[in-house]
Amino acid sequence: MTEDIGKKLTTPKGKFALEKHIKEAFENSDDGKSGISDACAAVVAQEGSASKKLFSSKLFLENIHFDLTYFPLKHLGYKMAAIAVSDILAMNGTPTGLGMSLGVSNRFSLEALEELMGGVRIFCKLHKVKLLQFEVNTSLLGLAASVSAFGEVMPDKMLARKGAKENDLICVSGDLASAYTGLILLEREKKAFEADPNTQPDLDNYHYVLERYLKPEPRTDIIQALAENNVMPSSMTVVANGLAAAALHICNASHVGCDLYEGKLPIDLLTFQTLKELDIVATTIALNGGEDYELLFTIAQKDYDSIQKIKDVSIVGYVKDYASGCNLVTNDDKLIPLTAQEFAE
Amino acid sequence: MTEDIGKKLTTPKGKFALEKHIKEAFENSDDGKSGISDACAAVVAQEGSASKKLFSSKLFLENIHFDLTYFPLKHLGYKMAAIAVSDILAMNGTPTGLGMSLGVSNRFSLEALEELMGGVRIFCKLHKVKLLQFEVNTSLLGLAASVSAFGEVMPDKMLARKGAKENDLICVSGDLASAYTGLILLEREKKAFEADPNTQPDLDNYHYVLERYLKPEPRTDIIQALAENNVMPSSMTVVANGLAAAALHICNASHVGCDLYEGKLPIDLLTFQTLKELDIVATTIALNGGEDYELLFTIAQKDYDSIQKIKDVSIVGYVKDYASGCNLVTNDDKLIPLTAQEFAE
């Protein structure tokens, strides 16, 4: 919480006074009767709309999901919102609202909380979503945040992990491994600083990978571009824990196999070089690193021309039959089964 | 986690395998396309329904909200679900689903997780709600749970904290202070045990107050009874942090004052006697204890006869004008302003 240095800090007092203070900084979601001050978020369905309501919730725990020694609070607020909203996008939904329950210890000043929620506020403004629920609890154990995202989607437009078909093309947005590379660098600098507090951080040339880790953007642009180009994917998910886990999620749910091509993985040049300096194979980080929050989706072969028109999407492989399994085709043409620690039985 | 003693325990492996295992024990919420295995819960609106979707989320942290040395895991799962659902009821809503994100440390065995989620499963079955979202994370810091509840309500039936009018009657369901008394006893026994591990717990006569703390029920029965008797309250909230905080919530949102009568507070006889033995004034616990999860609501005077027909509801005071403030009228007819720690500025 380096933001706090030198400022006069305020100790938050009562729970409700604190909640009221934070809520007032947000656009009021009050529709005349219920508002953010009530027990529930009340989401009004569009008149005559048969849309499905989407809901996603993520739990973020200090020193598991983030490290406040190098994660600025404002970025953290923004990132947690972006991650929750990414799940709505992965169902082809339109995000409409956010909910947030925090657990904070008494080392958190009011200013620190405002910093964190300031990031959420910027996110809400940029992405046109409303904060519909906010609550603060005491925590003995560092910062804990439960972040919910709401959205809606017409049933015929809804995407899920289920739906990929044999011979579909596998596509991914953006590039992979850069965010995790940012995390590796931040962890390295932290260790260097702990060993010698006089050390100066050496991060000047790593702006891109740091930004990818500290400030991921939900890929609303990809969802829009797919709609504009009349491409309806057959399945979709978020790349949150590495490409391998995301591909296995889609293949398991769709009862299919896949081939991913190592040579087709979108890895940014700086990321590749940085990982090389660190003696780490970029493919490994792309497959199993995580923190990308890009979209992985499958499309029918007939949509090949349309997908070429969409910026920042790479075709990385093919859907195969279930019996073929899920594999990486390496640059020297070997088949390696995809694995992800999270799927360990 | 006394349940674990003597059993052979399984260490949970990968995140997704663990999530799959737990989800399989629940009724599948799959409607053919998306299901509990997807990134989001997809809640289908009733055909042609203009209902509002309600959403509530609560964060529960070990040693803040519960103590596992005396809180059985199955009860904890049930209670967390009951608390989240109570918020839906307070808006006069019908609960439809639950979501759950857990943070667990490696001292949690698979069996312990199953015990916890077993309580949630019993709740879902009894209260006809579905588990729509489930996720497990690692925690360094004890058990953390984010529990969400979903529901719906027709806009003209929705209740909120706002809406209480001068001269309305203030009503509360059930009795107050008993759950917190249970908590006091459990804390006392814990201290006695820590001082002398050979001590035997002395809780035989306290079944009621312990059950009130360990197994609160959402007051679905009250919501139904109000509808059956055509009583539409003017405002409603949950008594979660004591009667005073709940009354202040309604009065602040409705811009009114209130008089609550000490002599009318519903306090069970055993609770009263137990608190007397402990040299604690029952009124204080009713006002500022918490953990009741009863409903506090206001009704028009014309509904006086109808409310008498409803079992387990007490009239505890009147709504006054804003300038009168929020007060307790004591048994010796003194006016004491209501306060709640949570409202400290």
Interface residues (C-beta under 8 A of the other chain):
Chain A: K13 G14 K15 F16 A17 K33 S34 G35 S37 D38 A39 C40 A41 A42 V43 V44 A45 E47 G48 S49 A50 S51 K52 K53 L54 F55 S56 S57 K58 L59 L61 E62 N63 I64 H65 D87 I88 A90 M91 G93 G99 S101 L102 G103 L132 Q133 E135 N137 T138 S139 L140 L141 G142 A144 S146 S148 F150 G151 V153 P155 M158 A160 R161 K162 G163 T237 V238 A245 H249 A253 A340 Q341 E342 F343 A344 E345
Chain B: K13 G14 K15 F16 A17 K33 S34 G35 S37 D38 A39 C40 A41 A42 V43 V44 A45 E47 G48 S49 A50 S51 K52 K53 L54 F55 S56 S57 K58 L59 L61 E62 N63 I64 H65 D87 I88 A90 M91 G93 G99 S101 L102 G103 L132 Q133 E135 N137 T138 S139 L140 L141 G142 A144 S146 S148 F150 G151 V153 P155 M158 A160 R161 K162 G163 T237 V238 A245 H249 A253 A340 Q341 E342 F343 A344 E345
